Amino acid sequence: MSLTPEETNLINPIRRQREQLQAAERQSERDMVTGESHYVWGRRHRLKVIERPGRAHFEIDGERLLFTFPSARAVDRRREMLNRWTKVGAASQRCRLDYSGA
């Protein structure tokens, strides 16, 4: 399929921007500790970690991202939980995920 000159003029800036975005630096690896900044659905939130027994869950409270979890969780597991929550919880501002069996 061949593009017209007008279509090419519209697509070229989109291609350039896509290439810039793909080449951009990503956020550094996070340690999932209180005070870190995390971007959730395009907005920056300061993480507050709360260790207590029970199910792990995330909650957005204004500019804070509250993360409640059992204290025995490894950092990699916490990151995985945040990634899953941002995908599952996009429809609501509060989403609980059951990680008690992991």
PDB file as gemmi writes it, atoms N, CA and C in Angstrom:
CRYST1    1.000    1.000    1.000  90.00  90.00  90.00 P 1                      
ATOM      1  N   MET A   1       0.841  -1.184   0.000  1.00  0.00           N  
ATOM      2  CA  MET A   1       0.000   0.000   0.000  1.00  0.00           C  
ATOM      3  C   MET A   1       0.880   1.238   0.000  1.00  0.00           C  
ATOM      4  N   SER A   2       0.598   2.127  -0.862  1.00  0.00           N  
ATOM      5  CA  SER A   2       1.377   3.340  -1.035  1.00  0.00           C  
ATOM      6  C   SER A   2       0.645   4.514  -0.382  1.00  0.00           C  
ATOM      7  N   LEU A   3       1.415   5.365   0.277  1.00  0.00           N  
ATOM      8  CA  LEU A   3       0.823   6.522   0.945  1.00  0.00           C  
ATOM      9  C   LEU A   3       0.893   7.744   0.041  1.00  0.00           C  
ATOM     10  N   THR A   4      -0.116   8.576   0.158  1.00  0.00           N  
ATOM     11  CA  THR A   4      -0.101   9.850  -0.564  1.00  0.00           C  
ATOM     12  C   THR A   4       0.860  10.793   0.158  1.00  0.00           C  
ATOM     13  N   PRO A   5       1.300  11.863  -0.503  1.00  0.00           N  
ATOM     14  CA  PRO A   5       2.190  12.828   0.166  1.00  0.00           C  
ATOM     15  C   PRO A   5       1.558  13.435   1.433  1.00  0.00           C  
ATOM     16  N   GLU A   6       0.264  13.641   1.424  1.00  0.00           N  
ATOM     17  CA  GLU A   6      -0.423  14.188   2.592  1.00  0.00           C  
ATOM     18  C   GLU A   6      -0.386  13.195   3.763  1.00  0.00           C  
ATOM     19  N   GLU A   7      -0.610  11.930   3.465  1.00  0.00           N  
ATOM     20  CA  GLU A   7      -0.562  10.896   4.504  1.00  0.00           C  
ATOM     21  C   GLU A   7       0.855  10.756   5.063  1.00  0.00           C  
ATOM     22  N   THR A   8       1.832  10.825   4.187  1.00  0.00           N  
ATOM     23  CA  THR A   8       3.226  10.741   4.617  1.00  0.00           C  
ATOM     24  C   THR A   8       3.573  11.901   5.539  1.00  0.00           C  
ATOM     25  N   ASN A   9       3.089  13.099   5.219  1.00  0.00           N  
ATOM     26  CA  ASN A   9       3.338  14.269   6.064  1.00  0.00           C  
ATOM     27  C   ASN A   9       2.704  14.117   7.443  1.00  0.00           C  
ATOM     28  N   LEU A  10       1.611  13.408   7.532  1.00  0.00           N  
ATOM     29  CA  LEU A  10       0.956  13.171   8.820  1.00  0.00           C  
ATOM     30  C   LEU A  10       1.654  12.069   9.618  1.00  0.00           C  
ATOM     31  N   ILE A  11       2.129  11.063   8.954  1.00  0.00           N  
ATOM     32  CA  ILE A  11       2.706   9.894   9.620  1.00  0.00           C  
ATOM     33  C   ILE A  11       4.145  10.123  10.082  1.00  0.00           C  
ATOM     34  N   ASN A  12       4.931  10.879   9.338  1.00  0.00           N  
ATOM     35  CA  ASN A  12       6.339  11.076   9.692  1.00  0.00           C  
ATOM     36  C   ASN A  12       6.534  11.645  11.105  1.00  0.00           C  
ATOM     37  N   PRO A  13       5.805  12.695  11.517  1.00  0.00           N  
ATOM     38  CA  PRO A  13       5.982  13.189  12.892  1.00  0.00           C  
ATOM     39  C   PRO A  13       5.583  12.151  13.943  1.00  0.00           C  
ATOM     40  N   ILE A  14       4.607  11.342  13.640  1.00  0.00           N  
ATOM     41  CA  ILE A  14       4.190  10.285  14.560  1.00  0.00           C  
ATOM     42  C   ILE A  14       5.302   9.253  14.698  1.00  0.00           C  
ATOM     43  N   ARG A  15       5.904   8.885  13.594  1.00  0.00           N  
ATOM     44  CA  ARG A  15       7.022   7.926  13.631  1.00  0.00           C  
ATOM     45  C   ARG A  15       8.201   8.485  14.428  1.00  0.00           C  
ATOM     46  N   ARG A  16       8.524   9.762  14.211  1.00  0.00           N  
ATOM     47  CA  ARG A  16       9.633  10.378  14.949  1.00  0.00           C  
ATOM     48  C   ARG A  16       9.356  10.383  16.450  1.00  0.00           C  
ATOM     49  N   GLN A  17       8.139  10.729  16.827  1.00  0.00           N  
ATOM     50  CA  GLN A  17       7.806  10.757  18.250  1.00  0.00           C  
ATOM     51  C   GLN A  17       7.848   9.355  18.846  1.00  0.00           C  
ATOM     52  N   ARG A  18       7.360   8.378  18.131  1.00  0.00           N  
ATOM     53  CA  ARG A  18       7.412   6.993  18.601  1.00  0.00           C  
ATOM     54  C   ARG A  18       8.859   6.557  18.827  1.00  0.00           C  
ATOM     55  N   GLU A  19       9.730   6.892  17.894  1.00  0.00           N  
ATOM     56  CA  GLU A  19      11.152   6.546  18.040  1.00  0.00           C  
ATOM     57  C   GLU A  19      11.769   7.243  19.248  1.00  0.00           C  
ATOM     58  N   GLN A  20      11.409   8.504  19.476  1.00  0.00           N  
ATOM     59  CA  GLN A  20      11.920   9.238  20.639  1.00  0.00           C  
ATOM     60  C   GLN A  20      11.451   8.593  21.940  1.00  0.00           C  
ATOM     61  N   LEU A  21      10.202   8.211  21.982  1.00  0.00           N  
ATOM     62  CA  LEU A  21       9.661   7.580  23.185  1.00  0.00           C  
ATOM     63  C   LEU A  21      10.314   6.225  23.444  1.00  0.00           C  
ATOM     64  N   GLN A  22      10.536   5.464  22.403  1.00  0.00           N  
ATOM     65  CA  GLN A  22      11.164   4.161  22.568  1.00  0.00           C  
ATOM     66  C   GLN A  22      12.619   4.287  23.002  1.00  0.00           C  
ATOM     67  N   ALA A  23      13.293   5.374  22.616  1.00  0.00           N  
ATOM     68  CA  ALA A  23      14.693   5.565  22.972  1.00  0.00           C  
ATOM     69  C   ALA A  23      14.869   6.260  24.334  1.00  0.00           C  
ATOM     70  N   ALA A  24      13.793   6.776  24.895  1.00  0.00           N  
ATOM     71  CA  ALA A  24      13.884   7.535  26.147  1.00  0.00           C  
ATOM     72  C   ALA A  24      14.284   6.638  27.315  1.00  0.00           C  
ATOM     73  N   GLU A  25      14.959   7.258  28.291  1.00  0.00           N  
ATOM     74  CA  GLU A  25      15.330   6.526  29.494  1.00  0.00           C  
ATOM     75  C   GLU A  25      14.075   6.177  30.281  1.00  0.00           C  
ATOM     76  N   ARG A  26      14.121   5.037  30.885  1.00  0.00           N  
ATOM     77  CA  ARG A  26      13.007   4.583  31.712  1.00  0.00           C  
ATOM     78  C   ARG A  26      13.319   4.880  33.168  1.00  0.00           C  
ATOM     79  N   GLN A  27      12.304   4.752  34.001  1.00  0.00           N  
ATOM     80  CA  GLN A  27      12.511   4.946  35.435  1.00  0.00           C  
ATOM     81  C   GLN A  27      13.520   3.922  35.947  1.00  0.00           C  
ATOM     82  N   SER A  28      14.292   4.341  36.929  1.00  0.00           N  
ATOM     83  CA  SER A  28      15.242   3.414  37.535  1.00  0.00           C  
ATOM     84  C   SER A  28      14.487   2.348  38.317  1.00  0.00           C  
ATOM     85  N   GLU A  29      15.176   1.266  38.607  1.00  0.00           N  
ATOM     86  CA  GLU A  29      14.576   0.172  39.372  1.00  0.00           C  
ATOM     87  C   GLU A  29      14.191   0.689  40.761  1.00  0.00           C  
ATOM     88  N   ARG A  30      13.013   0.366  41.210  1.00  0.00           N  
ATOM     89  CA  ARG A  30      12.517   0.855  42.497  1.00  0.00           C  
ATOM     90  C   ARG A  30      12.724  -0.181  43.585  1.00  0.00           C  
ATOM     91  N   ASP A  31      12.928   0.314  44.821  1.00  0.00           N  
ATOM     92  CA  ASP A  31      13.113  -0.557  45.981  1.00  0.00           C  
ATOM     93  C   ASP A  31      11.819  -0.767  46.758  1.00  0.00           C  
ATOM     94  N   MET A  32      10.757  -0.080  46.351  1.00  0.00           N  
ATOM     95  CA  MET A  32       9.438  -0.212  46.985  1.00  0.00           C  
ATOM     96  C   MET A  32       9.502   0.159  48.475  1.00  0.00           C  
ATOM     97  N   VAL A  33      10.081   1.337  48.762  1.00  0.00           N  
ATOM     98  CA  VAL A  33      10.161   1.835  50.129  1.00  0.00           C  
ATOM     99  C   VAL A  33       9.454   3.184  50.215  1.00  0.00           C  
ATOM    100  N   THR A  34       9.056   3.559  51.413  1.00  0.00           N  
ATOM    101  CA  THR A  34       8.365   4.826  51.637  1.00  0.00           C  
ATOM    102  C   THR A  34       9.197   5.990  51.111  1.00  0.00           C  
ATOM    103  N   GLY A  35       8.523   6.901  50.424  1.00  0.00           N  
ATOM    104  CA  GLY A  35       9.164   8.100  49.912  1.00  0.00           C  
ATOM    105  C   GLY A  35       9.494   8.053  48.437  1.00  0.00           C  
ATOM    106  N   GLU A  36       9.510   6.876  47.837  1.00  0.00           N  
ATOM    107  CA  GLU A  36       9.796   6.782  46.412  1.00  0.00           C  
ATOM    108  C   GLU A  36       8.636   7.356  45.602  1.00  0.00           C  
ATOM    109  N   SER A  37       8.956   7.857  44.419  1.00  0.00           N  
ATOM    110  CA  SER A  37       7.926   8.320  43.488  1.00  0.00           C  
ATOM    111  C   SER A  37       7.608   7.202  42.514  1.00  0.00           C  
ATOM    112  N   HIS A  38       6.333   7.010  42.273  1.00  0.00           N  
ATOM    113  CA  HIS A  38       5.872   6.009  41.312  1.00  0.00           C  
ATOM    114  C   HIS A  38       4.815   6.652  40.425  1.00  0.00           C  
ATOM    115  N   TYR A  39       4.901   6.377  39.140  1.00  0.00           N  
ATOM    116  CA  TYR A  39       3.897   6.872  38.211  1.00  0.00           C  
ATOM    117  C   TYR A  39       2.820   5.817  38.042  1.00  0.00           C  
ATOM    118  N   VAL A  40       1.587   6.200  38.336  1.00  0.00           N  
ATOM    119  CA  VAL A  40       0.441   5.313  38.213  1.00  0.00           C  
ATOM    120  C   VAL A  40      -0.574   6.004  37.313  1.00  0.00           C  
ATOM    121  N   TRP A  41      -0.877   5.400  36.201  1.00  0.00           N  
ATOM    122  CA  TRP A  41      -1.841   5.916  35.229  1.00  0.00           C  
ATOM    123  C   TRP A  41      -1.511   7.349  34.828  1.00  0.00           C  
ATOM    124  N   GLY A  42      -0.211   7.605  34.621  1.00  0.00           N  
ATOM    125  CA  GLY A  42       0.228   8.904  34.132  1.00  0.00           C  
ATOM    126  C   GLY A  42       0.416   9.971  35.188  1.00  0.00           C  
ATOM    127  N   ARG A  43       0.176   9.669  36.446  1.00  0.00           N  
ATOM    128  CA  ARG A  43       0.330  10.658  37.520  1.00  0.00           C  
ATOM    129  C   ARG A  43       1.360  10.170  38.527  1.00  0.00           C  
ATOM    130  N   ARG A  44       2.136  11.116  39.051  1.00  0.00           N  
ATOM    131  CA  ARG A  44       3.162  10.764  40.035  1.00  0.00           C  
ATOM    132  C   ARG A  44       2.566  10.708  41.433  1.00  0.00           C  
ATOM    133  N   HIS A  45       2.917   9.663  42.160  1.00  0.00           N  
ATOM    134  CA  HIS A  45       2.466   9.481  43.542  1.00  0.00           C  
ATOM    135  C   HIS A  45       3.665   9.112  44.408  1.00  0.00           C  
ATOM    136  N   ARG A  46       3.665   9.586  45.643  1.00  0.00           N  
ATOM    137  CA  ARG A  46       4.698   9.219  46.611  1.00  0.00           C  
ATOM    138  C   ARG A  46       4.239   7.960  47.329  1.00  0.00           C  
ATOM    139  N   LEU A  47       5.108   6.971  47.369  1.00  0.00           N  
ATOM    140  CA  LEU A  47       4.779   5.684  47.982  1.00  0.00           C  
ATOM    141  C   LEU A  47       4.876   5.762  49.502  1.00  0.00           C  
ATOM    142  N   LYS A  48       3.886   5.203  50.170  1.00  0.00           N  
ATOM    143  CA  LYS A  48       3.933   5.017  51.619  1.00  0.00           C  
ATOM    144  C   LYS A  48       3.717   3.533  51.859  1.00  0.00           C  
ATOM    145  N   VAL A  49       4.710   2.883  52.456  1.00  0.00           N  
ATOM    146  CA  VAL A  49       4.673   1.449  52.691  1.00  0.00           C  
ATOM    147  C   VAL A  49       4.173   1.194  54.101  1.00  0.00           C  
ATOM    148  N   ILE A  50       3.179   0.319  54.217  1.00  0.00           N  
ATOM    149  CA  ILE A  50       2.595  -0.038  55.513  1.00  0.00           C  
ATOM    150  C   ILE A  50       2.699  -1.552  55.646  1.00  0.00           C  
ATOM    151  N   GLU A  51       3.486  -2.006  56.612  1.00  0.00           N  
ATOM    152  CA  GLU A  51       3.654  -3.444  56.816  1.00  0.00           C  
ATOM    153  C   GLU A  51       2.712  -3.905  57.922  1.00  0.00           C  
ATOM    154  N   ARG A  52       1.834  -4.842  57.563  1.00  0.00           N  
ATOM    155  CA  ARG A  52       0.944  -5.445  58.556  1.00  0.00           C  
ATOM    156  C   ARG A  52       0.407  -6.756  58.009  1.00  0.00           C  
ATOM    157  N   PRO A  53      -0.019  -7.645  58.900  1.00  0.00           N  
ATOM    158  CA  PRO A  53      -0.529  -8.948  58.447  1.00  0.00           C  
ATOM    159  C   PRO A  53      -1.780  -8.783  57.581  1.00  0.00           C  
ATOM    160  N   GLY A  54      -2.032  -9.782  56.768  1.00  0.00           N  
ATOM    161  CA  GLY A  54      -3.230  -9.778  55.930  1.00  0.00           C  
ATOM    162  C   GLY A  54      -2.881  -9.685  54.465  1.00  0.00           C  
ATOM    163  N   ARG A  55      -3.876  -9.359  53.688  1.00  0.00           N  
ATOM    164  CA  ARG A  55      -3.709  -9.265  52.241  1.00  0.00           C  
ATOM    165  C   ARG A  55      -2.943  -8.009  51.863  1.00  0.00           C  
ATOM    166  N   ALA A  56      -2.182  -8.134  50.790  1.00  0.00           N  
ATOM    167  CA  ALA A  56      -1.503  -6.967  50.236  1.00  0.00           C  
ATOM    168  C   ALA A  56      -2.494  -6.188  49.386  1.00  0.00           C  
ATOM    169  N   HIS A  57      -2.438  -4.869  49.480  1.00  0.00           N  
ATOM    170  CA  HIS A  57      -3.266  -4.049  48.603  1.00  0.00           C  
ATOM    171  C   HIS A  57      -2.674  -2.659  48.437  1.00  0.00           C  
ATOM    172  N   PHE A  58      -3.092  -2.002  47.360  1.00  0.00           N  
ATOM    173  CA  PHE A  58      -2.686  -0.646  47.047  1.00  0.00           C  
ATOM    174  C   PHE A  58      -3.911   0.249  47.117  1.00  0.00           C  
ATOM    175  N   GLU A  59      -3.666   1.513  47.409  1.00  0.00           N  
ATOM    176  CA  GLU A  59      -4.752   2.489  47.451  1.00  0.00           C  
ATOM    177  C   GLU A  59      -4.159   3.856  47.151  1.00  0.00           C  
ATOM    178  N   ILE A  60      -4.837   4.635  46.341  1.00  0.00           N  
ATOM    179  CA  ILE A  60      -4.395   6.000  46.073  1.00  0.00           C  
ATOM    180  C   ILE A  60      -5.145   6.918  47.026  1.00  0.00           C  
ATOM    181  N   ASP A  61      -4.366   7.716  47.760  1.00  0.00           N  
ATOM    182  CA  ASP A  61      -4.918   8.663  48.729  1.00  0.00           C  
ATOM    183  C   ASP A  61      -4.356  10.031  48.388  1.00  0.00           C  
ATOM    184  N   GLY A  62      -5.051  10.762  47.525  1.00  0.00           N  
ATOM    185  CA  GLY A  62      -4.553  12.055  47.073  1.00  0.00           C  
ATOM    186  C   GLY A  62      -3.294  11.879  46.251  1.00  0.00           C  
ATOM    187  N   GLU A  63      -2.184  12.443  46.731  1.00  0.00           N  
ATOM    188  CA  GLU A  63      -0.918  12.326  46.020  1.00  0.00           C  
ATOM    189  C   GLU A  63      -0.100  11.135  46.495  1.00  0.00           C  
ATOM    190  N   ARG A  64      -0.631  10.382  47.460  1.00  0.00           N  
ATOM    191  CA  ARG A  64       0.104   9.231  47.989  1.00  0.00           C  
ATOM    192  C   ARG A  64      -0.429   7.930  47.412  1.00  0.00           C  
ATOM    193  N   LEU A  65       0.493   6.983  47.265  1.00  0.00           N  
ATOM    194  CA  LEU A  65       0.153   5.624  46.880  1.00  0.00           C  
ATOM    195  C   LEU A  65       0.428   4.765  48.104  1.00  0.00           C  
ATOM    196  N   LEU A  66      -0.629   4.288  48.746  1.00  0.00           N  
ATOM    197  CA  LEU A  66      -0.485   3.475  49.951  1.00  0.00           C  
ATOM    198  C   LEU A  66      -0.343   2.012  49.552  1.00  0.00           C  
ATOM    199  N   PHE A  67       0.654   1.348  50.103  1.00  0.00           N  
ATOM    200  CA  PHE A  67       0.917  -0.056  49.801  1.00  0.00           C  
ATOM    201  C   PHE A  67       0.972  -0.807  51.121  1.00  0.00           C  
ATOM    202  N   THR A  68      -0.036  -1.612  51.381  1.00  0.00           N  
ATOM    203  CA  THR A  68      -0.109  -2.416  52.591  1.00  0.00           C  
ATOM    204  C   THR A  68       0.218  -3.853  52.223  1.00  0.00           C  
ATOM    205  N   PHE A  69       1.128  -4.474  52.986  1.00  0.00           N  
ATOM    206  CA  PHE A  69       1.531  -5.835  52.672  1.00  0.00           C  
ATOM    207  C   PHE A  69       2.134  -6.501  53.900  1.00  0.00           C  
ATOM    208  N   PRO A  70       2.142  -7.834  53.933  1.00  0.00           N  
ATOM    209  CA  PRO A  70       2.831  -8.553  55.002  1.00  0.00           C  
ATOM    210  C   PRO A  70       4.336  -8.304  54.902  1.00  0.00           C  
ATOM    211  N   SER A  71       5.003  -8.147  56.016  1.00  0.00           N  
ATOM    212  CA  SER A  71       6.401  -7.721  56.029  1.00  0.00           C  
ATOM    213  C   SER A  71       7.366  -8.699  55.378  1.00  0.00           C  
ATOM    214  N   ALA A  72       6.988  -9.930  55.176  1.00  0.00           N  
ATOM    215  CA  ALA A  72       7.910 -10.935  54.625  1.00  0.00           C  
ATOM    216  C   ALA A  72       8.051 -10.859  53.104  1.00  0.00           C  
ATOM    217  N   ARG A  73       7.405  -9.926  52.450  1.00  0.00           N  
ATOM    218  CA  ARG A  73       7.447  -9.855  50.983  1.00  0.00           C  
ATOM    219  C   ARG A  73       8.788  -9.351  50.476  1.00  0.00           C  
ATOM    220  N   ALA A  74       9.320 -10.016  49.456  1.00  0.00           N  
ATOM    221  CA  ALA A  74      10.574  -9.605  48.829  1.00  0.00           C  
ATOM    222  C   ALA A  74      10.318  -8.405  47.910  1.00  0.00           C  
ATOM    223  N   VAL A  75      11.354  -7.623  47.660  1.00  0.00           N  
ATOM    224  CA  VAL A  75      11.224  -6.422  46.829  1.00  0.00           C  
ATOM    225  C   VAL A  75      10.719  -6.781  45.436  1.00  0.00           C  
ATOM    226  N   ASP A  76      11.250  -7.848  44.831  1.00  0.00           N  
ATOM    227  CA  ASP A  76      10.794  -8.244  43.497  1.00  0.00           C  
ATOM    228  C   ASP A  76       9.307  -8.566  43.495  1.00  0.00           C  
ATOM    229  N   ARG A  77       8.859  -9.212  44.537  1.00  0.00           N  
ATOM    230  CA  ARG A  77       7.431  -9.567  44.643  1.00  0.00           C  
ATOM    231  C   ARG A  77       6.587  -8.307  44.798  1.00  0.00           C  
ATOM    232  N   ARG A  78       7.083  -7.327  45.542  1.00  0.00           N  
ATOM    233  CA  ARG A  78       6.349  -6.063  45.704  1.00  0.00           C  
ATOM    234  C   ARG A  78       6.216  -5.348  44.369  1.00  0.00           C  
ATOM    235  N   ARG A  79       7.316  -5.312  43.579  1.00  0.00           N  
ATOM    236  CA  ARG A  79       7.262  -4.682  42.257  1.00  0.00           C  
ATOM    237  C   ARG A  79       6.244  -5.378  41.359  1.00  0.00           C  
ATOM    238  N   GLU A  80       6.259  -6.695  41.400  1.00  0.00           N  
ATOM    239  CA  GLU A  80       5.314  -7.477  40.600  1.00  0.00           C  
ATOM    240  C   GLU A  80       3.870  -7.145  40.997  1.00  0.00           C  
ATOM    241  N   MET A  81       3.639  -6.994  42.290  1.00  0.00           N  
ATOM    242  CA  MET A  81       2.297  -6.666  42.781  1.00  0.00           C  
ATOM    243  C   MET A  81       1.858  -5.297  42.279  1.00  0.00           C  
ATOM    244  N   LEU A  82       2.771  -4.305  42.312  1.00  0.00           N  
ATOM    245  CA  LEU A  82       2.434  -2.967  41.828  1.00  0.00           C  
ATOM    246  C   LEU A  82       2.128  -3.006  40.341  1.00  0.00           C  
ATOM    247  N   ASN A  83       2.936  -3.708  39.569  1.00  0.00           N  
ATOM    248  CA  ASN A  83       2.687  -3.807  38.127  1.00  0.00           C  
ATOM    249  C   ASN A  83       1.330  -4.440  37.842  1.00  0.00           C  
ATOM    250  N   ARG A  84       1.009  -5.482  38.549  1.00  0.00           N  
ATOM    251  CA  ARG A  84      -0.282  -6.152  38.335  1.00  0.00           C  
ATOM    252  C   ARG A  84      -1.440  -5.239  38.752  1.00  0.00           C  
ATOM    253  N   TRP A  85      -1.277  -4.545  39.862  1.00  0.00           N  
ATOM    254  CA  TRP A  85      -2.332  -3.656  40.349  1.00  0.00           C  
ATOM    255  C   TRP A  85      -2.624  -2.543  39.361  1.00  0.00           C  
ATOM    256  N   THR A  86      -1.569  -1.954  38.777  1.00  0.00           N  
ATOM    257  CA  THR A  86      -1.803  -0.862  37.835  1.00  0.00           C  
ATOM    258  C   THR A  86      -2.550  -1.343  36.596  1.00  0.00           C  
ATOM    259  N   LYS A  87      -2.348  -2.601  36.232  1.00  0.00           N  
ATOM    260  CA  LYS A  87      -3.071  -3.134  35.076  1.00  0.00           C  
ATOM    261  C   LYS A  87      -4.511  -3.494  35.434  1.00  0.00           C  
ATOM    262  N   VAL A  88      -4.712  -4.135  36.578  1.00  0.00           N  
ATOM    263  CA  VAL A  88      -6.042  -4.593  36.986  1.00  0.00           C  
ATOM    264  C   VAL A  88      -6.899  -3.445  37.490  1.00  0.00           C  
ATOM    265  N   GLY A  89      -6.287  -2.512  38.216  1.00  0.00           N  
ATOM    266  CA  GLY A  89      -7.046  -1.468  38.901  1.00  0.00           C  
ATOM    267  C   GLY A  89      -7.303  -0.215  38.110  1.00  0.00           C  
ATOM    268  N   ALA A  90      -7.043  -0.216  36.824  1.00  0.00           N  
ATOM    269  CA  ALA A  90      -7.206   0.994  36.025  1.00  0.00           C  
ATOM    270  C   ALA A  90      -8.639   1.520  36.040  1.00  0.00           C  
ATOM    271  N   ALA A  91      -9.608   0.673  36.257  1.00  0.00           N  
ATOM    272  CA  ALA A  91     -11.002   1.096  36.236  1.00  0.00           C  
ATOM    273  C   ALA A  91     -11.438   1.740  37.546  1.00  0.00           C  
ATOM    274  N   SER A  92     -10.689   1.518  38.625  1.00  0.00           N  
ATOM    275  CA  SER A  92     -11.097   2.083  39.903  1.00  0.00           C  
ATOM    276  C   SER A  92      -9.907   2.700  40.617  1.00  0.00           C  
ATOM    277  N   GLN A  93     -10.164   3.559  41.556  1.00  0.00           N  
ATOM    278  CA  GLN A  93      -9.098   4.186  42.326  1.00  0.00           C  
ATOM    279  C   GLN A  93      -8.717   3.352  43.523  1.00  0.00           C  
ATOM    280  N   ARG A  94      -9.433   2.262  43.785  1.00  0.00           N  
ATOM    281  CA  ARG A  94      -9.109   1.393  44.917  1.00  0.00           C  
ATOM    282  C   ARG A  94      -9.287  -0.039  44.453  1.00  0.00           C  
ATOM    283  N   CYS A  95      -8.279  -0.845  44.635  1.00  0.00           N  
ATOM    284  CA  CYS A  95      -8.326  -2.221  44.134  1.00  0.00           C  
ATOM    285  C   CYS A  95      -7.546  -3.099  45.077  1.00  0.00           C  
ATOM    286  N   ARG A  96      -8.168  -4.141  45.579  1.00  0.00           N  
ATOM    287  CA  ARG A  96      -7.488  -5.086  46.442  1.00  0.00           C  
ATOM    288  C   ARG A  96      -7.185  -6.353  45.652  1.00  0.00           C  
ATOM    289  N   LEU A  97      -5.980  -6.836  45.830  1.00  0.00           N  
ATOM    290  CA  LEU A  97      -5.569  -8.072  45.172  1.00  0.00           C  
ATOM    291  C   LEU A  97      -5.186  -9.070  46.240  1.00  0.00           C  
ATOM    292  N   ASP A  98      -5.597 -10.296  46.094  1.00  0.00           N  
ATOM    293  CA  ASP A  98      -5.296 -11.338  47.080  1.00  0.00           C  
ATOM    294  C   ASP A  98      -3.982 -12.002  46.715  1.00  0.00           C  
ATOM    295  N   TYR A  99      -2.966 -11.772  47.554  1.00  0.00           N  
ATOM    296  CA  TYR A  99      -1.673 -12.386  47.365  1.00  0.00           C  
ATOM    297  C   TYR A  99      -1.322 -13.273  48.554  1.00  0.00           C  
ATOM    298  N   SER A 100      -2.312 -13.643  49.312  1.00  0.00           N  
ATOM    299  CA  SER A 100      -2.042 -14.409  50.535  1.00  0.00           C  
ATOM    300  C   SER A 100      -1.473 -15.797  50.252  1.00  0.00           C  
ATOM    301  N   GLY A 101      -1.749 -16.342  49.075  1.00  0.00           N  
ATOM    302  CA  GLY A 101      -1.284 -17.687  48.777  1.00  0.00           C  
ATOM    303  C   GLY A 101       0.056 -17.732  48.073  1.00  0.00           C  
ATOM    304  N   ALA A 102       0.646 -16.576  47.786  1.00  0.00           N  
ATOM    305  CA  ALA A 102       1.902 -16.571  47.018  1.00  0.00           C  
ATOM    306  C   ALA A 102       3.111 -16.559  47.923  1.00  0.00           C  
TER     307      ALA A 102                                                      
END                                                                             
